[in-house]
Amino acid sequence: MKTIQTLIRPTRPHWVGDGFHVYPLFNDLAFTNELSPFLMLDYAAPKSFPPTTKKLGVGQHPHRGFETVTIAFQGEVEHGDSVGNKGVIGPGDVQWMTAASGIIHEEFHSRQFAKQGGTFEMIQLWVNLPAKFKMAPPRYQPILSGDIPRVQIGDGAGHVNVIAGEYQGIKGPAATFSPVNLWDAKLVQDKAMHLELPEGHRTILFVRSGSVQVGDSTDSSTTNVVSTAQASVLSDNGTVLALQVCIRMSRRACIPALWNCVVFCVYLYMCILFCSYAKRIRLTR
């Protein structure tokens, strides 16, 4: 069974351009072999933007040798690049851009979203490319939420949206250069979820909302709890990831959440799971 190896607490947020107020979730572990092939993970927590006619975001900038994976939760992200790709992703959609031999791109709030304003939330993961693919042609994959298969977990414990890789034989739509699984999972509060993972995969767990207990549910300590906007590196050994939503009752205990708890406990909690082979990829940008 997988356990938490390292709990990563994000540093203070910073602005990327004028449209993305992000928490660098990997902190000092970004661009290190400890997380390879994952390079960086930025989370733009829910933030309200008033209506505007300005283009909010980041203008043209270059990337090379890796991939950027953007998931929109609220609001819309508009993409454009030097090889002619353009697209807008909204809630539940994914943008998978392969920079490879080199690309110049820009990212903004969509014109429609900027015009009407609202709450914006997204996350972006950078994935290193194996050396033999670093000079491959650039590629852009817009993946709409309706094209992402959903796998229901037994006993009504929740579901897993398979963006890349596969889960229980169901394959995600994203084409990847290395064997990466990218799952967006929702866990129901009074249930336990057991996810089957490939042996030896490097695994990163990010909790978007709530608190999730990892591993043995009989252990009431907080050392195995991942909370809102936290990421954790899980042990390479083991093929089962046991998760259960919990609520913090004190600093010393994490009690499994029940349906008859106070109002905020009846909501569903969500987490995102990234995993890849433990084989490290040379960190060449």
C-alpha positions in Angstrom: 0.0 0.0 0.0 1.3 3.4 -0.9 2.2 5.9 1.8 3.1 9.6 2.0 6.8 10.0 1.4 6.9 13.8 1.3 4.2 16.3 2.1 4.8 19.5 0.1 3.3 22.7 1.4 3.1 25.5 -1.2 4.9 28.8 -0.8 3.1 32.1 -1.1 1.3 32.7 -4.4 2.7 35.0 -7.1 1.4 36.4 -10.3 2.2 34.9 -13.7 1.4 37.7 -16.0 -1.7 39.5 -14.9 -4.2 36.7 -15.2 -2.8 33.7 -13.2 -2.4 34.0 -9.4 -0.6 30.7 -8.7 0.7 28.7 -5.8 3.9 26.8 -6.8 2.9 23.5 -5.3 6.3 21.7 -5.8 8.1 24.5 -3.9 11.8 23.7 -3.6 11.3 20.3 -5.2 10.5 21.8 -8.6 13.0 20.7 -11.4 14.6 18.1 -9.2 15.2 14.3 -9.7 13.0 13.6 -6.7 9.9 14.4 -8.7 11.1 13.5 -12.2 9.6 13.4 -14.8 7.3 16.0 -13.2 9.0 19.4 -13.3 6.6 22.0 -11.9 3.0 22.3 -10.7 1.2 25.6 -10.4 -2.3 26.0 -8.9 -4.4 29.0 -9.5 -6.8 28.8 -6.6 -10.4 30.2 -7.1 -10.1 34.0 -7.6 -12.7 36.5 -8.7 -12.0 38.7 -11.6 -14.3 41.7 -12.5 -15.4 42.2 -16.1 -12.8 43.8 -18.3 -11.8 44.5 -21.9 -8.1 43.9 -21.1 -6.3 40.7 -22.1 -5.4 39.1 -18.8 -2.7 36.4 -18.8 0.8 35.9 -20.3 2.0 37.1 -23.7 4.3 35.3 -26.0 7.0 33.2 -24.3 9.1 30.2 -25.4 9.2 26.6 -24.1 11.4 23.7 -25.2 12.0 20.1 -24.2 8.9 19.4 -22.1 5.1 19.5 -22.0 2.6 21.7 -20.2 -0.7 20.2 -19.1 -3.4 22.7 -18.1 -6.7 21.7 -16.5 -9.4 24.4 -16.3 -11.8 24.1 -13.3 -13.6 27.5 -13.4 -13.4 30.1 -16.1 -11.7 29.7 -19.5 -8.2 29.7 -20.8 -7.3 30.8 -24.4 -4.2 29.4 -26.1 -2.3 30.5 -29.2 1.1 29.4 -30.4 3.8 29.9 -33.1 2.8 26.9 -35.1 -0.8 28.1 -35.6 -2.7 26.2 -32.9 -5.5 28.1 -31.1 -8.1 27.0 -28.7 -10.2 27.8 -25.6 -10.7 25.4 -22.7 -13.4 25.7 -20.1 -14.4 23.8 -16.9 -13.3 20.2 -17.0 -11.3 20.6 -20.3 -7.6 20.0 -20.7 -4.9 21.5 -22.8 -1.9 19.3 -23.4 0.9 21.2 -25.2 4.1 19.5 -26.2 6.9 22.1 -26.6 9.5 19.5 -27.7 11.9 21.1 -30.2 10.5 24.6 -29.4 7.4 26.7 -29.4 6.3 30.2 -28.6 2.9 30.5 -27.1 0.6 32.7 -25.1 -2.1 32.1 -22.5 -4.9 34.4 -21.5 -8.3 34.4 -20.0 -10.7 33.8 -22.9 -12.2 37.0 -24.3 -15.7 35.9 -23.3 -14.7 35.1 -19.7 -12.8 38.4 -19.4 -15.8 40.3 -20.7 -18.3 38.8 -18.3 -15.9 38.2 -15.3 -16.2 35.6 -12.7 -14.3 33.0 -10.7 -11.2 31.6 -12.3 -9.4 28.4 -11.2 -6.9 26.1 -13.0 -3.9 24.0 -12.5 -0.8 23.5 -14.8 1.7 20.6 -14.7 5.0 20.5 -16.5 6.2 17.1 -17.6 9.7 16.4 -18.8 10.3 14.7 -22.2 12.6 11.7 -22.6 15.9 12.8 -24.3 15.0 11.0 -27.6 11.8 13.1 -27.9 13.1 16.5 -27.0 13.5 17.5 -30.6 10.2 16.1 -31.7 7.8 18.5 -33.5 5.6 20.6 -31.2 2.1 19.4 -30.6 -1.2 20.7 -29.2 -4.0 18.6 -27.8 -7.3 20.3 -26.8 -9.2 17.7 -24.7 -12.8 18.5 -23.9 -14.5 17.2 -20.8 -17.0 15.3 -22.8 -14.2 13.2 -24.3 -12.6 12.2 -21.0 -13.9 8.8 -19.8 -15.2 8.4 -16.3 -14.7 5.2 -14.3 -17.1 4.7 -11.3 -15.5 3.3 -8.2 -17.3 0.4 -6.5 -19.8 1.0 -3.6 -20.5 4.5 -4.7 -17.1 5.8 -3.4 -16.7 8.3 -6.2 -15.2 8.3 -9.7 -12.0 8.7 -11.7 -11.8 10.8 -14.8 -9.0 9.3 -17.0 -7.2 12.1 -18.8 -4.1 10.2 -19.7 -2.9 6.6 -19.3 -5.6 4.2 -18.2 -7.5 3.0 -15.2 -9.2 -0.4 -14.9 -8.7 -0.9 -18.7 -10.2 2.5 -19.6 -7.8 4.6 -21.6 -7.6 8.4 -21.5 -7.6 10.5 -24.7 -4.2 12.3 -24.2 -1.3 11.0 -26.3 1.9 11.0 -24.2 5.6 10.4 -24.9 6.2 8.5 -21.6 3.8 6.2 -19.7 2.0 8.9 -17.7 -1.3 8.4 -15.9 -3.3 11.6 -15.2 -6.5 11.2 -13.2 -9.0 13.6 -11.8 -10.8 11.8 -9.0 -13.8 12.7 -6.9 -14.3 11.0 -3.5 -17.6 10.8 -1.6 -17.2 11.6 2.0 -18.4 8.5 3.8 -16.7 6.1 1.5 -13.1 4.8 1.1 -11.5 4.7 -2.3 -8.8 2.2 -3.3 -7.0 3.0 -6.5 -4.9 0.4 -8.3 -1.6 1.9 -9.5 1.2 0.3 -11.7 4.1 -1.1 -9.7 7.0 1.3 -9.4 5.3 4.5 -10.6 6.3 7.9 -9.3 3.1 9.2 -7.8 2.1 12.8 -6.9 -1.3 13.4 -5.2 -2.8 16.9 -5.1 -5.9 17.7 -3.1 -8.0 20.5 -4.6 -10.5 20.7 -1.8 -11.0 19.1 1.6 -8.7 16.7 3.5 -7.8 13.2 2.4 -6.3 10.5 4.5 -3.8 8.3 2.7 -3.2 4.7 3.6 -4.4 2.9 6.8 -7.7 4.4 7.9 -7.2 3.2 11.5 -4.3 5.6 11.9 -5.7 8.8 13.3 -2.5 10.9 13.1 -2.2 13.9 10.8 1.0 12.6 9.2 -0.9 10.8 6.5 -3.3 13.6 5.7 -3.2 15.8 2.6 -5.3 19.0 2.8 -6.6 21.7 0.5 -4.0 23.0 -2.0 -1.3 20.6 -0.8 0.6 18.1 -2.9 2.3 15.0 -1.7 4.9 12.6 -3.1 3.9 9.0 -2.4 6.1 6.0 -1.9 7.3 4.2 -5.1 6.6 0.8 -3.6 3.0 -0.6 -3.5 0.3 -0.7 -6.0 -2.8 0.3 -3.9 -3.6 3.9 -3.0 -6.2 4.0 -0.2 -8.0 7.3 0.3 -10.7 8.5 2.6 -12.1 12.0 3.0 -11.7 13.3 6.6 -12.3 16.4 8.6 -9.8 17.9 11.0 -11.1 17.9 14.6 -7.8 18.9 16.1 -4.2 19.2 15.3 -3.6 15.7 16.5 -6.4 13.8 14.9 -8.1 13.3 11.6 -11.6 11.9 11.9 -13.3 10.2 8.9 -16.1 12.5 7.7 -19.7 11.3 8.0 -22.9 12.3 6.2 -24.4 13.7 9.3 -21.6 16.2 10.0 -22.0 19.9 9.8 -23.0 21.5 6.5 -19.6 21.8 4.9 -19.1 18.1 5.4 -21.8 17.0 3.0 -20.0 18.3 -0.1 -17.9 16.1 -2.3 -14.2 16.6 -2.2 -11.9 16.4 -5.2 -8.3 15.4 -5.7 -6.0 15.1 -8.7 -3.6 12.2 -9.0 -0.6 12.3 -11.3 1.7 9.2 -11.7 4.4 8.1 -14.0 7.2 5.5 -14.1 9.8 5.8 -11.4 12.5 5.8 -14.1 14.0 9.3 -14.0 14.3 11.4 -17.1 17.3 13.6 -17.6 16.4 17.2 -16.5 17.3 19.0 -19.7 15.0 21.9 -20.5 
